[in-house]
Amino acid sequence: MTQPAPRKKRIVLLGATGSIGESTLRVIAGHPDRLELAAIAARENWSGLATIARQFGVRHVGLFDEQAFATARANPGSFPAGTRVVGGLAGLIELAQLADADIVLVAVVGTTGLEPALAALAAGKDLALASKEILVLAGKFVMAEARRHRAKLLPVDSEHNGIYQCLEGHPRAGIRRIILTASGGAFRDRPAEHLAQVTPEDATKHPNWAMGPKITVDSATLANKGLELIEAQWLFGLRPDQCTAVLHPQSIVHSLVEFTDGALLAQLCPPSMTFPIQHVLLHPDRAAGVDAPLDFTRTIGLEFRPIDEQRFPMLGIARATMKAGGVAPAIYNAANEVAVGAFLRNEIPFLAIPRVVEQTLGSIRNFEPTNLAAVLALDASARRSATSHLATCRSVNA
C-alpha cells in the first residue's frame, strides 16, 4: 500500500531578505513537497519581499520599518493579488502567531526578533532560532516560555545545530563540555600589530562564510563566538565552565561534544547555512541536501588551534559576563552592537570595539531581571551608555 505523502510544514520566515533568509529560501525551494512558505518579513526591503512573495506565492508579508511598510502599502501591485501586508513590531508578532503555521524561523538582526520569538512560543509554534542575540538578551524568559508551552526550540546557528545533533539520544548528565569552533574571521592570520589600521571593508571579507556585515565583523573580533557560548549555556542547560571554543580555520567541524568518559562526538559539513537550516526545517526527518556534501575522494585537512584571548579579547569578556550572570551578557550584546555599528561607519577603529564594551560593562550595575520589561529597559540603557563611550574611543591609542 502506498504511504500518503507527509503534510507540508508551513514556515514563517522573519528576516527573509538577509543571508539566512536567502539560504532558507533555497532549502524551501529544494523541497517543495515537504516545505511551504506561509509568511515572510524583513526590516525595510519591501521590494525584496515582493519578489519572494511572487516566487513562493506568499500571502502574508511584514515590514518592521514603518516607512517601508507605508511604501509597500502604496505599491500593492508589486505583491500577488490578495497579499496582506502588516507593519511594525505588532505586524511581526502577528505573523509569528499565524494560525496555520508550524514553525517560525527568526533570522532578523539584533534584538528585534525577541518579542516575535516569544509570541511564536506562546502560540505553541516550533521556534527555529538564528538570531543569537535573543537568548543572550533574555535567555531565561525564552527558555521558560518554551517549557511552558511545550514548544520546540531548534537552533539554526551551525555551531549550536551541530551540538543539538550530537546530543540527540544522549543524557545531559553525561556531558563534560561542549566545544564550539571558530574560523577566526577575516584577520585570523594577520599580525596583531596590523589590526589597528584595518578598515570595515577588510573586516567584512570572511574567508569561509557569506554573512551580513555585522556578524562578519563579530567573527573577526570573536564576539560572535562569545555570544554563541552564552547562547549555548541557555540552549543546553550548561554551566559557563562547560562551554568553550577552539579555532578551526576550515569551518568543516562546526562543534564537538565531549562526554564524561573522554569520548568526543563532532558534527561535520561544508560551510553553508543550508545544512543546519534544512536539519531544523525537516526535523526529525532527513532528505537530500541542496548543497553538495563533503567530498572524501580528495584530501581534507582539519586543523584546530587554541584561542589567544589577548588577541581576541571579546571572547574573554564574554566569558566574564557568563560568570557574572544577571544582565551582564545583555550589556555585552548591546554595547557590541553599538560599537560594531560605529566601526562600520568609520567612527571608531577596529581595536576600539572591545574598549567600548568593557567601558559599558563597567558603567552599568549588574542585576538579576525579574521580567522582560526590565531586560528591554536595560538594553536601551546599555545602548545609550555605549554610545556615550564612543567619543573616548575614536583614536587607536585612546
N, C-alpha and C positions, 0 to 999 in steps of 0.2 A: 504494500500500500504506500502511495506517495505521501510523504510528510508535508503538511501545509507550510507555506513559507512563513518565517517569523515576521511578526508585526514590525514595521519600520520604527526605529527610535526617532522621536521628534526633538529637535535640538534648538535651543535658544542660544544665539551666539552674540555676546556682548563684547564688542571690540572687533568687529568683523573686518575692518579695513586695515588693521595692523598686521605685523608679521605672523603672529599666532593665528589671527583670523584667516590670513591667506593660506596657511598650512592646513587649517581646519577645513576650509572650503575644498582643498584638494582631496582630503580624505573623504568628505561627504560626496564629492563628485565621483570618486573612485568606487563608492559602494552605494549606488542609487537604489539597490534592492534592500538595503539594510538601514540606511540613514536618510533622514529628511530634514531640511532646514525650515523651522517653523517661524523664527523671528530673528531679526538682526538689529544691531545698534552700533553706533560709533559716537565719538565726541563731536566732530564737526564735518566730516567728509560725506556730505549728503549725496553728492554725485556718485561717489564710490558705492554707497549703499544702494542707490538706484540701479546701478549696473548689476550688483549682486542680486537684488530683488528680481530683476528681469531674467537673469540667468537661471535662478533657482525657483522662481515662482513664489517668492515670499510675499505674504500679505500683511505682515506686522513689522514695522520699522520704527526705530527710536533714535533720536539725536539728543545728546546731552546739552550741547551748546544751544542756547535759546535763539541766537541769530541764525545759526544753521537750520534750526527747526523751522523758523519762520520762512527761510528761503525755500526749504523743501516743500512746505505747505503751499507756497506761491507757485510751485512748479509741479503740479500733480501729474502732468503728462509724462514726466520722467519715470514714474513708477507704474507697475502693472495696474490695470483697472481694478478698483476696489481696495487698493492698499491703504491701510490705516497707519498714519504717521503720528507718533507721540513724542513729547519733548521733555527735556529736563530730567532731574533725578527721579521725579514721580513717574515719568514715562519708562525709564529703565526698570524701576521696581515693578511696574505693571507688566512689562514683558517677562520679567523673571518669574512671575506667578501665572503665566499663561496656562489656562486650564488644561489644554490638550498637549502640553509639552512634557517630555520625560526627563530631560537633562538640560541644565543651564551651564554653559561654558563661559566663565568670566575671564576675559582677557584684556580688560581695559587697563590703561597705565595708571599707576598710583593707587590712591585710596578711594577713587570714585566708585569702584565696584563693591565696596563694603556693604552698604545698605541693600543693594540688589541681591548680593550673595545671601545675606540674612533672610531677605524676603523669599528667595527660592527655597531655602531650607525650611522656613516656616510653612511654605506651601507643600512640603513633602517631596520636593524635586531633588533628584540627584544633582550634586554640585561638582562640576569639573573646574578646578581652580588653577588658573595660570598666572594670576596676579598675586605674587608672594607677599606684597605689602599688606594684604587683607589680614593674614594671620599674624604678621608682625605687629600690626596695629591693635588687633582685637582678637587674638587667638583664643582666649578663654571663653569669650562670648560666642564666637563662631562654632567652636567645638561643642559647647553646651547646647547650642541651638540644633546642631546635627544630631546629638544624642536625644534631645527632647522629642524630635520628630522622626527619629529612626531613618534619617536620610543618609545616603552615601556621600562621602566627601572624597573625590577621586583626584589625586594630584596630577597636573599636566606638566609641570617643570620636569625636564628629562631626568634630573637627579632624584627628585622625590618619587617620580613614577618608577624609576629603577628600584629604589628602596621598597616601594609598595609591591612590586613584582617579586623581589627576593624574599619578602616576608610572608607572602601568601602561604598558608598552611603551617607556619612556624609560630609557636607561642612567644609573646613578647618577653617572657621571663628568661628566655634563652639568649637574648641579645646582650653582647658585651658592649658593642658600639656600632655606629654607622659611619661610613666614610664617603663623603661627597667628593667628586672630582672637580677640579678647576682647570680650565685651559691656561689661565694666566693672562688672557686677554692680549691686547694689541702690543703691550710693552714687556711681555714676558721675558724676552731675550735682549732687551735694550739695557745698556749700562745704567745703573741707578743715577749716576751723575748727569745723565741726559734728560731725566724726567722733568726737570724744572722748566724746560723750554718746549715741551710738547704742546701741540695745538689740538683743538676739538676735531679737526679733520684727521689728525694722526690717531686720536683715541677712538674714533668711530670706524676704524678699519679692523674688524675682527678677523683673525686668521682662520677660524673654523666655521663660525655661525653667521647667519644673516639675521640681524635683530635690529630693533629700533635704537636710536641714538642714546637714550638714557641708559638702557640696560647694557649697551655696549661699553659705555664709559664705566658703569658699575663693574663690568667684567675686568676692565683694565685696572681698577683700584682694588678689586676683590670684594667690594661692598656687596656685590650680588651673592657671593658665597657666604658672607656674614648674614645677610637676610635669609638665605636658604637654610643655614644652620638654625636660626631662630624658628623658621617655619617648620623645620623637621622636628624640633622639640615638641611643637604642638601637634603635628600630624600623627606622630608615632608614640607620643606619651613618654618621652625620654628625659633624662637629666641633662643639664648642659655638658657635663663631662663625658657623656656618651655620644656627643655629636662632634665630629671632626672632619677635616678636609685634607686633600693632598693634590699637588699639581700633577696633571696628566695632559701633556700637550696635544695628544691625538684626539681627544674628546670622543673616544670609542667606548671605553668603560665609563659609564655615567654615574655609578655609585657601587658601593660594596657594603655588605653586612657581615660583621664579624660576630660569631656566636661564642658563648662562654667556653666551648671546648677548643677554641682557636681556629675553627674552620671558617672559611670566607666564601660567601656567595657574591657573585658580581653580575651586573646586567650590562650587556654589550649591544650596541647597534650603531650604524653610521650617525654622524652629527646632523640629523634632520629632525625637526619637531613633528613630522608626520608620524613617527613611530610612537611616541608617548600619547599623542592625540588620538591616534587610531585605537591604541590599547584602552584608553579611557572611554571612548565613544562606543566601542563594541563590547566592552567588558560585561560578562566574563568570557565572551566568545573570542575566537581568533579568526583571521582571514588574511588573504594575500595582501601585502603592503602596497602602497602606492609608490614607494621608492625602493630601489634595489637594496637587498641586504648586503652584509659583509661578504666579500669575495675571498675565500680562503685558498683559491688557486694562485694567489700572489702573496708575497711576504707582507705581513702586517706586524709592525713593531709597536710595542706598548711600553711606555716609559712613565715612571712615577717618581716625583721629587717631593721632598718636604717643603712646606711653605715657609719662607722667610718673612716673619711678621714685622721686621724692621723695614723691609722693602714694601710690604703690603699692610700698613698699619690699620686699614679699615677692618681687616679680619680680627685683629686683636681687640679693637674697640667693640666689635660686635660680640665677641666672647665675654667681655666685661659686662655688657648690658644683659646678656643671658644670665650671668651670675647675679646681677643686681635685681633682675626681675622687675615687677611693677610696670611702670610706663617707660622705663629706660629704653627698651627696644623700639617703642613708638617714637621717642625723641630722636633716636638714631636714624630711623627711617625718614622722618620729616626733615631733619637737618640735611641728610644726604640728598634728598630730592631738591632742596633749595640750592645746595652747593653745586650739584651737578648741573642744574639749570643755569646757574651763574657762569660756570665754566664753559658750557656750550655757547653762551652769549659773549664769550671772551671777556668777562668781567673779573674773573679771578684765575690764577694759574692752576694747573692740574694738582700740584702738591698742596694747594690750599684747601682742597676738599676735606681731608681728614681734620685739618685745623678747625674749620667751621663746625664740623660735627663734634669735636671734643669740647670746643668752647660752648656750644649749645647745651651739651650734656651737663657741663659744669655750672650752667646758669639757671637750671630748672630743677626744682625739688622733685625727687622721685617719690611715687606713692602707688598704692595698690588700688586700681579703679574698681568701683562697685557697680558701675553701669556704663552703657555705651555713650551716653551724653558726656560723661567725664572724659572718656577717651577722645571723643571728637573735639571737645574744648581744648584738651591738652595738645592734640595735633595742630590745631590752629595757633595756639600759643607758641609751640615749638618752631613753627614756620616763621612767625614774627621774630622770634629770638634769633633764629639762624640768619634771617635777612639782615638784622641789625649787626651781626658779626661779620658780614661780608666786607664791610668797609675796612676792617682791621686786617683783612687777609688778601688785599688786592695786589700786593707785591710778593715776589718769590721769597724774599727774606723777612717777611713780616713775622 
